[in-house]
Amino acid sequence: MAIKSPSLLFRNFTSADLLDATMLANSSLSEFYSESLISELRDQWPEAFMVCYSGSELIGLICGSKYSRTEARVLLLAVKRESRRLGIGGILMERFENLARSSGYIGVRLEVKKDNVGAINFYRRIGYSITGSITAYYSDLSDAYVMWKLL
Ligand SMILES: CC(C)(COP(=O)(O)OP(=O)(O)OC[C@H]1O[C@@H](n2cnc3c(N)ncnc32)[C@H](O)[C@@H]1OP(=O)(O)O)[C@@H](O)C(=O)NCCC(=O)NCCS
C-alpha cells in the first residue's frame, strides 16, 4: 500500500511509547486500555507491537498477538483521527502481516465492533472477510465480527 504522507517513521514499539500509545488507544477505541495491560500484552510478542511517528508525535499503533499455532491476531489498531485515510493503518497491518508470515503463521484474525463500519470497510479493503460473530464481546455488551485473512 502506498503512503500518502512523507516523512513518517514506522518502528517497533519501545517502553518509551507506552504513555502516548495508551492515550491513542483510549482516544480511538471504546474499550479501556491501561498502560500495564498494554505492557503485559507486549511482553508476549514484542515485535508484534509497532508504532508510526510523524516527527515527535505518535500517530499510529498496532498491537498483535499469537492466537493459535497457525493464527496471529490483531489486538488493537489505531490511527490518530487527523492522520486517517493516509495509508498509515494499511502499512501497520502490512508490517504485522509480514511479521506473522515470516514467523510461520498462515492467517490473521481480529475482532471488530459490528457498528464500526469504517474499520470493517478498511479490513475488507485489505483482504479480510467476516468469518463469524461473538455476542456481547465488548464491555458495553455490543457484538463483534470475527474477520480473517489467509496470509
Ligand atoms: C480503522 C483505522 C485504523 C484505519 O486506519 P487508516 O490509516 O485511516 O487507514 P488507511 O488510510 O490505510 O485506509 C486504507 C483504505 O481503507 C478504507 N477505509 C479506511 N477507513 C475507512 C473508513 N472510515 N470508511 C470507509 N473506508 C475506510 C479505504 O478504502 C481506505 O482507502 P482510501 O482512503 O484510499 O479510500 C482508523 O480509521 C482508526 O484508527 N479507527 C479508529 C480505531 C478503530 O476503529 N480501529 C479498529 C478497531 S478493530
The ligand as an ORCA input file, in Angstrom:
! r2SCAN-3c Opt
* xyz 0 1
  C      -9.517      1.714     11.089
  C      -8.293      2.630     11.024
  C      -7.138      2.018     11.817
  C      -7.866      2.780      9.556
  O      -6.629      3.487      9.520
  P      -6.272      4.491      8.303
  O      -4.852      4.883      8.461
  O      -7.264      5.585      8.259
  O      -6.497      3.519      7.064
  P      -5.872      3.667      5.572
  O      -5.628      5.108      5.281
  O      -4.730      2.723      5.460
  O      -7.141      3.149      4.730
  C      -6.991      2.328      3.606
  C      -8.330      2.139      2.947
  O      -9.258      1.511      3.868
  C     -10.584      2.041      3.641
  N     -11.012      2.830      4.803
  C     -10.244      3.300      5.827
  N     -11.003      3.979      6.715
  C     -12.271      3.950      6.229
  C     -13.500      4.499      6.690
  N     -13.580      5.204      7.840
  N     -14.609      4.299      5.951
  C     -14.556      3.573      4.807
  N     -13.408      3.024      4.298
  C     -12.281      3.221      5.014
  C     -10.469      2.953      2.431
  O     -10.673      2.146      1.290
  C      -9.016      3.407      2.512
  O      -8.504      3.824      1.260
  P      -8.849      5.315      0.692
  O      -8.589      6.274      1.815
  O      -7.922      5.454     -0.465
  O     -10.293      5.281      0.306
  C      -8.621      4.059     11.579
  O      -9.791      4.525     10.951
  C      -8.837      4.121     13.083
  O      -7.892      4.273     13.857
  N     -10.105      3.993     13.516
  C     -10.450      4.081     14.945
  C      -9.973      2.857     15.682
  C     -10.549      1.581     15.103
  O     -11.725      1.502     14.759
  N      -9.678      0.550     14.992
  C     -10.063     -0.761     14.524
  C     -10.699     -1.488     15.637
  S     -10.966     -3.203     15.253
*
